[in-house]
């Protein structure tokens, strides 16, 4: 795997995990706005798509 793509994939994974943690925290609060959770989910979906594209480019998927 190309080092640049490996670094990008690593960054995408770290950002996605942080988003999941943020979503988890938001869901645990009673007053969390649905828009905030939806926004974080949309960003997470984009991160996963970017990671998938990198893995496809490298022939892993």
Buried (B, 14 or more C-beta within 10 A) or exposed (E): EEEEBEEBBEEBEEBBEEBBEBBEEBEEEEEEEEEEBEBBEEBBEEBBEBBEBBBEEEEEE
